[in-house]
Amino acid sequence: MKHGDYTREQAIEHVGFDSVDQVERLNCEPTDRQQTDGDESVEFSASLLAMTIPDGLNCRLTVYYYQDPEILRQIEDLGSLNWEPNGYSIE
């Protein structure tokens, strides 16, 4: 099951464009989380502390990316992958 219940637009509504833009610029790391629904995608994520709008409550904004394991085995440079966010979580 892939993580990231919020779309980019929804995340921007909750924490603002600057926080979403900032988390997308961070280097992401593999999470080592195993998918439980038969999906073999490799999960990567990056996160940062942010504040909710308009309440100003502290939260953690996480962006999730998923990559095909076959493609990961064939490449040497992770920068050559398509790093399109799959979703965001706000906790």
MODELLER restraints for C-alpha pairs under 7 A, 6 or more apart:
rsr = mdl.restraints
at = mdl.atoms
rsr.add(forms.Gaussian(group=physical.xy_distance, feature=features.Distance(at['CA:1:A'], at['CA:35:A']), mean=5.53, stdev=0.5))
rsr.add(forms.Gaussian(group=physical.xy_distance, feature=features.Distance(at['CA:1:A'], at['CA:36:A']), mean=5.97, stdev=0.5))
rsr.add(forms.Gaussian(group=physical.xy_distance, feature=features.Distance(at['CA:1:A'], at['CA:37:A']), mean=5.65, stdev=0.5))
rsr.add(forms.Gaussian(group=physical.xy_distance, feature=features.Distance(at['CA:3:A'], at['CA:64:A']), mean=6.70, stdev=0.5))
rsr.add(forms.Gaussian(group=physical.xy_distance, feature=features.Distance(at['CA:3:A'], at['CA:87:A']), mean=6.82, stdev=0.5))
rsr.add(forms.Gaussian(group=physical.xy_distance, feature=features.Distance(at['CA:4:A'], at['CA:63:A']), mean=6.97, stdev=0.5))
rsr.add(forms.Gaussian(group=physical.xy_distance, feature=features.Distance(at['CA:4:A'], at['CA:64:A']), mean=6.18, stdev=0.5))
rsr.add(forms.Gaussian(group=physical.xy_distance, feature=features.Distance(at['CA:4:A'], at['CA:86:A']), mean=6.79, stdev=0.5))
rsr.add(forms.Gaussian(group=physical.xy_distance, feature=features.Distance(at['CA:4:A'], at['CA:87:A']), mean=4.01, stdev=0.5))
rsr.add(forms.Gaussian(group=physical.xy_distance, feature=features.Distance(at['CA:4:A'], at['CA:88:A']), mean=4.12, stdev=0.5))
rsr.add(forms.Gaussian(group=physical.xy_distance, feature=features.Distance(at['CA:4:A'], at['CA:89:A']), mean=4.82, stdev=0.5))
rsr.add(forms.Gaussian(group=physical.xy_distance, feature=features.Distance(at['CA:5:A'], at['CA:87:A']), mean=6.06, stdev=0.5))
rsr.add(forms.Gaussian(group=physical.xy_distance, feature=features.Distance(at['CA:5:A'], at['CA:88:A']), mean=6.04, stdev=0.5))
rsr.add(forms.Gaussian(group=physical.xy_distance, feature=features.Distance(at['CA:5:A'], at['CA:89:A']), mean=5.93, stdev=0.5))
rsr.add(forms.Gaussian(group=physical.xy_distance, feature=features.Distance(at['CA:6:A'], at['CA:87:A']), mean=5.58, stdev=0.5))
rsr.add(forms.Gaussian(group=physical.xy_distance, feature=features.Distance(at['CA:6:A'], at['CA:88:A']), mean=4.92, stdev=0.5))
rsr.add(forms.Gaussian(group=physical.xy_distance, feature=features.Distance(at['CA:6:A'], at['CA:89:A']), mean=6.01, stdev=0.5))
rsr.add(forms.Gaussian(group=physical.xy_distance, feature=features.Distance(at['CA:7:A'], at['CA:87:A']), mean=5.37, stdev=0.5))
rsr.add(forms.Gaussian(group=physical.xy_distance, feature=features.Distance(at['CA:7:A'], at['CA:88:A']), mean=6.28, stdev=0.5))
rsr.add(forms.Gaussian(group=physical.xy_distance, feature=features.Distance(at['CA:8:A'], at['CA:87:A']), mean=6.80, stdev=0.5))
rsr.add(forms.Gaussian(group=physical.xy_distance, feature=features.Distance(at['CA:8:A'], at['CA:88:A']), mean=6.88, stdev=0.5))
rsr.add(forms.Gaussian(group=physical.xy_distance, feature=features.Distance(at['CA:11:A'], at['CA:20:A']), mean=6.88, stdev=0.5))
rsr.add(forms.Gaussian(group=physical.xy_distance, feature=features.Distance(at['CA:11:A'], at['CA:88:A']), mean=6.64, stdev=0.5))
rsr.add(forms.Gaussian(group=physical.xy_distance, feature=features.Distance(at['CA:12:A'], at['CA:20:A']), mean=6.21, stdev=0.5))
rsr.add(forms.Gaussian(group=physical.xy_distance, feature=features.Distance(at['CA:14:A'], at['CA:52:A']), mean=5.44, stdev=0.5))
rsr.add(forms.Gaussian(group=physical.xy_distance, feature=features.Distance(at['CA:14:A'], at['CA:53:A']), mean=5.34, stdev=0.5))
rsr.add(forms.Gaussian(group=physical.xy_distance, feature=features.Distance(at['CA:15:A'], at['CA:50:A']), mean=6.57, stdev=0.5))
rsr.add(forms.Gaussian(group=physical.xy_distance, feature=features.Distance(at['CA:15:A'], at['CA:51:A']), mean=5.82, stdev=0.5))
rsr.add(forms.Gaussian(group=physical.xy_distance, feature=features.Distance(at['CA:15:A'], at['CA:52:A']), mean=4.66, stdev=0.5))
rsr.add(forms.Gaussian(group=physical.xy_distance, feature=features.Distance(at['CA:15:A'], at['CA:53:A']), mean=5.50, stdev=0.5))
rsr.add(forms.Gaussian(group=physical.xy_distance, feature=features.Distance(at['CA:19:A'], at['CA:50:A']), mean=6.42, stdev=0.5))
rsr.add(forms.Gaussian(group=physical.xy_distance, feature=features.Distance(at['CA:23:A'], at['CA:46:A']), mean=6.46, stdev=0.5))
rsr.add(forms.Gaussian(group=physical.xy_distance, feature=features.Distance(at['CA:23:A'], at['CA:47:A']), mean=5.95, stdev=0.5))
rsr.add(forms.Gaussian(group=physical.xy_distance, feature=features.Distance(at['CA:23:A'], at['CA:48:A']), mean=6.32, stdev=0.5))
rsr.add(forms.Gaussian(group=physical.xy_distance, feature=features.Distance(at['CA:23:A'], at['CA:63:A']), mean=6.79, stdev=0.5))
rsr.add(forms.Gaussian(group=physical.xy_distance, feature=features.Distance(at['CA:24:A'], at['CA:63:A']), mean=6.88, stdev=0.5))
rsr.add(forms.Gaussian(group=physical.xy_distance, feature=features.Distance(at['CA:26:A'], at['CA:46:A']), mean=6.32, stdev=0.5))
rsr.add(forms.Gaussian(group=physical.xy_distance, feature=features.Distance(at['CA:27:A'], at['CA:46:A']), mean=6.63, stdev=0.5))
rsr.add(forms.Gaussian(group=physical.xy_distance, feature=features.Distance(at['CA:28:A'], at['CA:44:A']), mean=5.89, stdev=0.5))
rsr.add(forms.Gaussian(group=physical.xy_distance, feature=features.Distance(at['CA:28:A'], at['CA:45:A']), mean=4.98, stdev=0.5))
rsr.add(forms.Gaussian(group=physical.xy_distance, feature=features.Distance(at['CA:28:A'], at['CA:46:A']), mean=4.59, stdev=0.5))
rsr.add(forms.Gaussian(group=physical.xy_distance, feature=features.Distance(at['CA:29:A'], at['CA:44:A']), mean=5.13, stdev=0.5))
rsr.add(forms.Gaussian(group=physical.xy_distance, feature=features.Distance(at['CA:29:A'], at['CA:45:A']), mean=5.62, stdev=0.5))
rsr.add(forms.Gaussian(group=physical.xy_distance, feature=features.Distance(at['CA:29:A'], at['CA:46:A']), mean=6.61, stdev=0.5))
rsr.add(forms.Gaussian(group=physical.xy_distance, feature=features.Distance(at['CA:30:A'], at['CA:43:A']), mean=5.71, stdev=0.5))
rsr.add(forms.Gaussian(group=physical.xy_distance, feature=features.Distance(at['CA:30:A'], at['CA:44:A']), mean=4.10, stdev=0.5))
rsr.add(forms.Gaussian(group=physical.xy_distance, feature=features.Distance(at['CA:30:A'], at['CA:45:A']), mean=6.49, stdev=0.5))
rsr.add(forms.Gaussian(group=physical.xy_distance, feature=features.Distance(at['CA:31:A'], at['CA:43:A']), mean=5.83, stdev=0.5))
rsr.add(forms.Gaussian(group=physical.xy_distance, feature=features.Distance(at['CA:31:A'], at['CA:44:A']), mean=5.51, stdev=0.5))
rsr.add(forms.Gaussian(group=physical.xy_distance, feature=features.Distance(at['CA:31:A'], at['CA:45:A']), mean=6.63, stdev=0.5))
rsr.add(forms.Gaussian(group=physical.xy_distance, feature=features.Distance(at['CA:33:A'], at['CA:43:A']), mean=6.74, stdev=0.5))
rsr.add(forms.Gaussian(group=physical.xy_distance, feature=features.Distance(at['CA:40:A'], at['CA:69:A']), mean=6.94, stdev=0.5))
rsr.add(forms.Gaussian(group=physical.xy_distance, feature=features.Distance(at['CA:41:A'], at['CA:66:A']), mean=5.68, stdev=0.5))
rsr.add(forms.Gaussian(group=physical.xy_distance, feature=features.Distance(at['CA:41:A'], at['CA:67:A']), mean=5.37, stdev=0.5))
rsr.add(forms.Gaussian(group=physical.xy_distance, feature=features.Distance(at['CA:41:A'], at['CA:68:A']), mean=5.01, stdev=0.5))
rsr.add(forms.Gaussian(group=physical.xy_distance, feature=features.Distance(at['CA:41:A'], at['CA:69:A']), mean=5.98, stdev=0.5))
rsr.add(forms.Gaussian(group=physical.xy_distance, feature=features.Distance(at['CA:42:A'], at['CA:66:A']), mean=5.39, stdev=0.5))
rsr.add(forms.Gaussian(group=physical.xy_distance, feature=features.Distance(at['CA:42:A'], at['CA:67:A']), mean=5.11, stdev=0.5))
rsr.add(forms.Gaussian(group=physical.xy_distance, feature=features.Distance(at['CA:42:A'], at['CA:68:A']), mean=6.32, stdev=0.5))
rsr.add(forms.Gaussian(group=physical.xy_distance, feature=features.Distance(at['CA:42:A'], at['CA:69:A']), mean=6.08, stdev=0.5))
rsr.add(forms.Gaussian(group=physical.xy_distance, feature=features.Distance(at['CA:43:A'], at['CA:64:A']), mean=6.91, stdev=0.5))
rsr.add(forms.Gaussian(group=physical.xy_distance, feature=features.Distance(at['CA:43:A'], at['CA:65:A']), mean=5.89, stdev=0.5))
rsr.add(forms.Gaussian(group=physical.xy_distance, feature=features.Distance(at['CA:43:A'], at['CA:66:A']), mean=4.69, stdev=0.5))
rsr.add(forms.Gaussian(group=physical.xy_distance, feature=features.Distance(at['CA:43:A'], at['CA:67:A']), mean=6.67, stdev=0.5))
rsr.add(forms.Gaussian(group=physical.xy_distance, feature=features.Distance(at['CA:44:A'], at['CA:64:A']), mean=5.82, stdev=0.5))
rsr.add(forms.Gaussian(group=physical.xy_distance, feature=features.Distance(at['CA:44:A'], at['CA:65:A']), mean=5.07, stdev=0.5))
rsr.add(forms.Gaussian(group=physical.xy_distance, feature=features.Distance(at['CA:44:A'], at['CA:66:A']), mean=6.12, stdev=0.5))
rsr.add(forms.Gaussian(group=physical.xy_distance, feature=features.Distance(at['CA:45:A'], at['CA:62:A']), mean=6.63, stdev=0.5))
rsr.add(forms.Gaussian(group=physical.xy_distance, feature=features.Distance(at['CA:45:A'], at['CA:63:A']), mean=5.51, stdev=0.5))
rsr.add(forms.Gaussian(group=physical.xy_distance, feature=features.Distance(at['CA:45:A'], at['CA:64:A']), mean=4.54, stdev=0.5))
rsr.add(forms.Gaussian(group=physical.xy_distance, feature=features.Distance(at['CA:45:A'], at['CA:65:A']), mean=6.08, stdev=0.5))
rsr.add(forms.Gaussian(group=physical.xy_distance, feature=features.Distance(at['CA:46:A'], at['CA:62:A']), mean=5.63, stdev=0.5))
rsr.add(forms.Gaussian(group=physical.xy_distance, feature=features.Distance(at['CA:46:A'], at['CA:63:A']), mean=5.58, stdev=0.5))
rsr.add(forms.Gaussian(group=physical.xy_distance, feature=features.Distance(at['CA:46:A'], at['CA:64:A']), mean=6.99, stdev=0.5))
rsr.add(forms.Gaussian(group=physical.xy_distance, feature=features.Distance(at['CA:47:A'], at['CA:60:A']), mean=6.64, stdev=0.5))
rsr.add(forms.Gaussian(group=physical.xy_distance, feature=features.Distance(at['CA:47:A'], at['CA:61:A']), mean=5.39, stdev=0.5))
rsr.add(forms.Gaussian(group=physical.xy_distance, feature=features.Distance(at['CA:47:A'], at['CA:62:A']), mean=4.11, stdev=0.5))
rsr.add(forms.Gaussian(group=physical.xy_distance, feature=features.Distance(at['CA:47:A'], at['CA:63:A']), mean=6.32, stdev=0.5))
rsr.add(forms.Gaussian(group=physical.xy_distance, feature=features.Distance(at['CA:48:A'], at['CA:60:A']), mean=5.67, stdev=0.5))
rsr.add(forms.Gaussian(group=physical.xy_distance, feature=features.Distance(at['CA:48:A'], at['CA:61:A']), mean=5.51, stdev=0.5))
rsr.add(forms.Gaussian(group=physical.xy_distance, feature=features.Distance(at['CA:48:A'], at['CA:62:A']), mean=6.69, stdev=0.5))
rsr.add(forms.Gaussian(group=physical.xy_distance, feature=features.Distance(at['CA:49:A'], at['CA:58:A']), mean=6.91, stdev=0.5))
rsr.add(forms.Gaussian(group=physical.xy_distance, feature=features.Distance(at['CA:49:A'], at['CA:59:A']), mean=5.76, stdev=0.5))
rsr.add(forms.Gaussian(group=physical.xy_distance, feature=features.Distance(at['CA:49:A'], at['CA:60:A']), mean=4.59, stdev=0.5))
rsr.add(forms.Gaussian(group=physical.xy_distance, feature=features.Distance(at['CA:49:A'], at['CA:61:A']), mean=6.19, stdev=0.5))
rsr.add(forms.Gaussian(group=physical.xy_distance, feature=features.Distance(at['CA:50:A'], at['CA:58:A']), mean=5.84, stdev=0.5))
rsr.add(forms.Gaussian(group=physical.xy_distance, feature=features.Distance(at['CA:50:A'], at['CA:59:A']), mean=5.35, stdev=0.5))
rsr.add(forms.Gaussian(group=physical.xy_distance, feature=features.Distance(at['CA:50:A'], at['CA:60:A']), mean=5.89, stdev=0.5))
rsr.add(forms.Gaussian(group=physical.xy_distance, feature=features.Distance(at['CA:50:A'], at['CA:61:A']), mean=6.32, stdev=0.5))
rsr.add(forms.Gaussian(group=physical.xy_distance, feature=features.Distance(at['CA:51:A'], at['CA:57:A']), mean=5.19, stdev=0.5))
rsr.add(forms.Gaussian(group=physical.xy_distance, feature=features.Distance(at['CA:51:A'], at['CA:58:A']), mean=4.62, stdev=0.5))
rsr.add(forms.Gaussian(group=physical.xy_distance, feature=features.Distance(at['CA:51:A'], at['CA:59:A']), mean=5.77, stdev=0.5))
rsr.add(forms.Gaussian(group=physical.xy_distance, feature=features.Distance(at['CA:52:A'], at['CA:58:A']), mean=6.53, stdev=0.5))
rsr.add(forms.Gaussian(group=physical.xy_distance, feature=features.Distance(at['CA:52:A'], at['CA:59:A']), mean=6.82, stdev=0.5))
rsr.add(forms.Gaussian(group=physical.xy_distance, feature=features.Distance(at['CA:59:A'], at['CA:90:A']), mean=6.39, stdev=0.5))
rsr.add(forms.Gaussian(group=physical.xy_distance, feature=features.Distance(at['CA:59:A'], at['CA:91:A']), mean=5.29, stdev=0.5))
rsr.add(forms.Gaussian(group=physical.xy_distance, feature=features.Distance(at['CA:60:A'], at['CA:90:A']), mean=5.63, stdev=0.5))
rsr.add(forms.Gaussian(group=physical.xy_distance, feature=features.Distance(at['CA:60:A'], at['CA:91:A']), mean=5.17, stdev=0.5))
rsr.add(forms.Gaussian(group=physical.xy_distance, feature=features.Distance(at['CA:61:A'], at['CA:88:A']), mean=6.96, stdev=0.5))
rsr.add(forms.Gaussian(group=physical.xy_distance, feature=features.Distance(at['CA:61:A'], at['CA:89:A']), mean=5.82, stdev=0.5))
rsr.add(forms.Gaussian(group=physical.xy_distance, feature=features.Distance(at['CA:61:A'], at['CA:90:A']), mean=4.75, stdev=0.5))
rsr.add(forms.Gaussian(group=physical.xy_distance, feature=features.Distance(at['CA:61:A'], at['CA:91:A']), mean=6.74, stdev=0.5))
rsr.add(forms.Gaussian(group=physical.xy_distance, feature=features.Distance(at['CA:62:A'], at['CA:88:A']), mean=5.44, stdev=0.5))
rsr.add(forms.Gaussian(group=physical.xy_distance, feature=features.Distance(at['CA:62:A'], at['CA:89:A']), mean=5.17, stdev=0.5))
rsr.add(forms.Gaussian(group=physical.xy_distance, feature=features.Distance(at['CA:62:A'], at['CA:90:A']), mean=6.56, stdev=0.5))
rsr.add(forms.Gaussian(group=physical.xy_distance, feature=features.Distance(at['CA:63:A'], at['CA:85:A']), mean=6.52, stdev=0.5))
rsr.add(forms.Gaussian(group=physical.xy_distance, feature=features.Distance(at['CA:63:A'], at['CA:87:A']), mean=5.98, stdev=0.5))
rsr.add(forms.Gaussian(group=physical.xy_distance, feature=features.Distance(at['CA:63:A'], at['CA:88:A']), mean=4.49, stdev=0.5))
rsr.add(forms.Gaussian(group=physical.xy_distance, feature=features.Distance(at['CA:63:A'], at['CA:89:A']), mean=6.64, stdev=0.5))
rsr.add(forms.Gaussian(group=physical.xy_distance, feature=features.Distance(at['CA:64:A'], at['CA:85:A']), mean=5.81, stdev=0.5))
rsr.add(forms.Gaussian(group=physical.xy_distance, feature=features.Distance(at['CA:64:A'], at['CA:86:A']), mean=5.56, stdev=0.5))
rsr.add(forms.Gaussian(group=physical.xy_distance, feature=features.Distance(at['CA:64:A'], at['CA:87:A']), mean=5.50, stdev=0.5))
rsr.add(forms.Gaussian(group=physical.xy_distance, feature=features.Distance(at['CA:64:A'], at['CA:88:A']), mean=6.09, stdev=0.5))
rsr.add(forms.Gaussian(group=physical.xy_distance, feature=features.Distance(at['CA:65:A'], at['CA:83:A']), mean=6.58, stdev=0.5))
rsr.add(forms.Gaussian(group=physical.xy_distance, feature=features.Distance(at['CA:65:A'], at['CA:84:A']), mean=6.62, stdev=0.5))
rsr.add(forms.Gaussian(group=physical.xy_distance, feature=features.Distance(at['CA:65:A'], at['CA:85:A']), mean=5.01, stdev=0.5))
rsr.add(forms.Gaussian(group=physical.xy_distance, feature=features.Distance(at['CA:65:A'], at['CA:86:A']), mean=5.22, stdev=0.5))
rsr.add(forms.Gaussian(group=physical.xy_distance, feature=features.Distance(at['CA:66:A'], at['CA:86:A']), mean=6.79, stdev=0.5))
